[in-house]
């Protein structure tokens, strides 16, 4: 239609317009037809006669380059422990790497001589980016500038650590600044007991959290047995972890102290401390309800595991050690002392190495290891109670489907006050000096009074060395 002249085109259009008007008139009726404009038909038809534009040839797109592969930020993380603990931490690192593809963490698990090996790494310029530190050594690391202060990171995240993490915090703080997040060793010093031995002796389980030192002694006596030859063959108690929370709790429960508030003087020679230590040593030396090392048959190993003692004391971390045992056992909070119901807790710390070249990535790992996901995984594997308050105080944690079933005695501050170590930059040396003398008391070779007088002299000399 559009190939003829304009005149021909106009004539044809008019004819078509008249045909369409007639069709519409018949189909719509007169009133509806009049509302429509005839010009529209002409305009539309004319528009159809405009020359068609040529279809442009498709443009060839430039080939897209594959995005350059971003190299993951590499970090090193160190921790210590037995095979069970190292495997648990390995799972944590695998989970972190999966969730953070831009970071690749190498886990360095060290089974023995951990502190020496880490210090060697630092001295060689190969410091871990993130590292766990035993509480005894934490202040020394912080004082030497081996770890980053975390206060700015906490502020940026809106984190108030005292409100989130489980006390005590002494192993994480130095001179008013936070250098770590609590992790590992969380929970209270508790008493473990062998239920079948209690059943056989007809002694009630020590389930009352308000039991006293005297109640404890009566229970230990009832569970101590002698053989036909008159020699003791079963004891009521054993000093399992006495150097890691035992003697400290004994001192505090009797109203004593280890160091003064300024951490410049040792107070173990004071009457309250001496009496508390001697009372517990006398379980061996006077009452005979706890064995001396010489009374345990050679090669027997831990007397509590061997079924020779009905009770022992240790930190909550020992729950994981005991769970594989076939016999039934329970736990109870440390007994109430003459002056105070208190229990020792020594959580360790997780810190960022100050030599890290990737502080922000290290913070992401640090925060993850101190968060709920890891705390829950660690607790479920039996390593230690969660270091996050919201989890430790939940029914999920307190009620377990494994021995000891009720974990309430391990919850910090629930059944007894909690107290942490009086840490100094040379705390490990201080503790070693005290333990050297404490062992003489526990083996009944010397009285607590004379041994602790000597311990005070040695510790005061170590404290005087601190600048």
Secondary structure, DSSP 8 states (H G I E B T S, - for coil): -TTS-HHHHHHHHHHHHHHHHHHHHHHH-HHHHHTS-THHHHHHHHHTTS----------------------EEEEEEEE--HHHHHHHHHHHHHHHHH-TTEEEEEEEE-SSHHHHHHHHHHTT---SEEEE-HHHHHHHHHTT-B---HHHHHHHT--HHHHB-S--TTTEETTEE--EE-SS-S--EEEEEHHHHHHHT------TT-BHHHHHHHHHHT-EE-TTS-EEEBSBB-SSIIIIIHHHHHHHTT--SB-TTSSSB-TTSHHHHHHHHHHHHHHHTS--B--GGGS-TT---TTTTTSBSEEEE-TTHHHHHTT-SS-EEEEE--B-SS--EEE----EEEEBTT-S-HHHHHHHHHHHTSHHHHHHHHHTTSS--SBHHHHTSHHHHB-SSTTSB-GGGSTTTSSEEE-----TTHHHHHHHHHHHHHHHHTTSS-HHHHHHHHHHHHHHHHHT--
